[in-house]
Amino acid sequence: MFNATTQKILSTMAAGQFCSGEELGQLCGISRAAIGKHIQALQQLGLDIYSVTGKGYRLATPITLLQQGEISRLLGDNIEHQVAVETVVGSTNELIKDKIKQGELISAASGYTVFAEAQTAGRGRRGRTWASPLGASLYFSMHWRFEQGISATMGLSLAVGIALSEALVELGVNELGLKWPNDVYYQGRKLAGILIELEGQGSDSCDIVIGVGINVQLPDSVTEQIDQPFADLAQTGINLDRNVIAATILRHLMQVMNTFEQRGFSAFVERWNVVDCFVGTPVNLLIGQRTISGISRGVDAQGGIVVESDGEQQTYYGGEISLRKQQ
């Protein structure tokens, strides 16, 4: 259950002050018992809310809600119509894909972006679940119409990774690295992930959906369920309005996409290899049931990873490839 009443309660509690059930009930025109059900709905979306007898409900950590107008103002490029903010969606990628199928983006300029405060069906590569608690991260998807066709999109996820890392550096985050082909790391742990999906065929123009998830400040209830080393922006020491983070990332991503559209990944090879956190280290590539061991030598002009094994270098491209440091 998430509706306009739940949204009003969320907005009222966002600052982190105690709000009694009676106060919230008067604000929303419903009973205290009904307020309790809306609180449960927010908790089920991953929001860490606790209650104190005589004081009411309070967020464990205040959150700054995303605002379409504020993101657009910070961008300063008169593209307000290209930014949308939803509170709860299944998946921002699926939302964009539905709009493509329904023809809603035919006349829209590339760069239309949807942010969500929470996802109930967030996912990463190979269908893995992406934890998407309410207000704890940035989840967004961007649509881009690519006239050159699918074949010209090789290396795109790497270019998007560069946009994310360079935006975060501008915001003051250091010790970042990129993991081929779609992850941003902080001190060796996953901070952000990228999911690229393509709609189209062959050399015909195609629609690109760029999905991004960036951990901002994950609650303990969610971190206990994550089965891999992870990081969030709170651990980096920066404490910024999520609208500022969103606008900075969008600005960098738009710049990268415009360059990629004109020059492909070859324009980014050097920038990637500078921040590749696996280059020069022993790695295992898992391709189906096959494991290829060698030394990572960075990437080529198409975004393929170059692995040196027994004195010979071989390049591997996307698909079902998993990259791991040798133990």
Steps between C-alpha positions, in 0.01 A plus 500: 500500500649831391275791412469875541449462875816291535684765298376775733619306805838440336544868416405602854743257663792551259674761719547244777282661769260307721143497366222360717234275357240755607678784315540291187137389524378861518725596209371219281143488628517135607517302825816418695445133416495585130821701545661186641423313177665771292805490729520125441482558125796738523694251710432226245663724239818502710453824693645471851228640730482456875240605756525631856201496733378852560703646213390317189685390188838610374738413217826349622677720244352816342470491122484768234233403251569539132331796331459526124513879503812511718689252280406698191602829664838358592551371147435849367450381143127558463427126483238481772267309269763223476518423872229316692492384862284210619469381858455125454536301178569139415812586301602827336639303205167324451315831528710648219461184289123517542502861381703395195256220416204736539660756268517768769866585431492517119511880498700538822859617478764256619573535869152452647569373854285348772610489864327292766517519878451124519479199268309185583663300218841661453752280321855489374681295236388140443173572681657541843296689758614856573405607852296820459378628839307825509708817517828315563658521156463642151313286249444637152472408136577713196364454148723566201409464134805364315479541124817299433336178618579233755833403342638847580424476873798280592671633809204715605476364855869585548443857380209534744728375778747775412221759522402377846854489636591844366179648643575348840856633491358848436281452808806420711511118496849352471641145481259403223559228244312341211439129458439372149241524364249680721593568862639794695709406804603693810799357688447166328127473574202551270355850522294517180377275223387551141246308293482577126205365301451541126179508298556457125664282237830494313606820329159668538461778754444372851374618836747477787390474862779587744420385852712617794495423871727687743506416871467818705425394860367147534312403818623206708185304418608497135876461537449176690347349185777600254721203412807684364740771622326836455546866578275804518569871473458544876817292544694739277443786743291718269157615612325665208142567399398214270364756254852642466641151445231423243553820302880465499480142375243589233717784371801271464291222348349732237848620403632144474201383295538787252867414454431126475235562235757680285819303568411173670700348782836575338469851649502353851762222496772702670261636763382146579845348533603770749228396748469127416551339842587161349756602236835330554359248748432124469134440412259220416247544221200272537339433162224247544667192649845612386751690714777702337786606725756765421610859555258783419654740248217752491250542217512556125329764283175297493487455876615138505719386787852394404637202694856376471547128554816297428657801331208556259232767517136425422208743499158406637172690462168512689259215557506266795843596625582544866826660609670397825840566647697179547521394864 
